[in-house]
Amino acid sequence: MSNEIHAHAVLNLLREQSMTEEALRDVIVKEHGNDVRFRTCSRSGFELDGLLEFFKEKQKVTVESGIWSLNAERVCSH
């Protein structure tokens, strides 16, 4: 059975420290397992690949020279 966590858990990792996509994926899998699913304020059922694409599409992260950083201006505050 998969577990589902709020996407803010991932964004909070980037709030603490910018990192490469590979490092981010490693932390997420280590903390939540391979079968984790994600939900946002408006959607649920994301796999990790879909969530990361969602973050880029919604400009919740910036990626420069392979380093992912939080775009705090685009993250809701709850």
C-alpha positions in Angstrom: 0.0 0.0 0.0 1.4 3.4 -0.9 1.4 6.4 1.4 0.5 9.9 0.3 2.2 13.0 1.7 1.6 16.7 1.1 3.8 18.2 -1.5 4.9 20.8 1.0 7.1 18.1 2.6 9.2 18.2 -0.6 9.1 21.9 -0.9 10.3 22.2 2.7 13.3 20.2 1.9 14.2 22.8 -0.7 13.4 25.6 1.7 16.1 24.1 4.0 18.7 23.6 1.2 18.9 23.8 -2.5 20.1 20.6 -4.2 20.3 18.6 -7.4 17.4 16.7 -8.6 19.2 13.4 -7.9 19.9 14.5 -4.3 16.3 15.5 -3.9 15.0 12.2 -5.2 17.4 10.3 -2.9 16.2 12.2 0.2 12.5 11.7 -0.7 12.9 7.9 -1.3 15.0 7.5 1.9 12.4 9.4 4.0 9.2 8.1 2.4 10.0 5.0 0.3 9.7 4.2 -3.4 5.9 3.9 -3.4 5.1 7.3 -2.0 2.4 9.4 -3.6 1.9 13.1 -3.2 -1.0 15.5 -2.9 -1.1 19.3 -3.3 -3.8 21.7 -2.2 -5.8 21.0 -5.3 -4.8 17.6 -6.6 -3.7 14.1 -5.4 -2.2 10.9 -6.7 1.1 12.4 -8.0 4.1 10.1 -8.4 7.4 11.7 -7.9 8.1 12.4 -11.6 4.7 14.1 -12.0 5.2 16.1 -8.8 8.5 17.5 -9.9 7.1 18.5 -13.3 4.2 20.1 -11.5 6.6 22.2 -9.4 8.4 23.4 -12.5 5.2 24.1 -14.4 3.8 26.1 -11.5 7.1 27.8 -10.9 7.3 26.6 -7.3 10.9 25.8 -7.9 13.7 27.2 -10.0 16.4 25.1 -11.6 19.7 26.8 -12.4 22.8 24.8 -13.4 21.1 21.6 -12.2 20.4 23.0 -8.7 16.8 23.0 -7.6 15.7 25.9 -5.3 12.5 26.9 -3.7 10.6 29.8 -5.3 9.0 30.9 -2.0 6.9 33.6 -3.7 5.0 30.8 -5.5 4.3 28.6 -2.5 1.1 29.0 -0.5 1.6 29.7 3.2 -0.4 27.1 5.0 
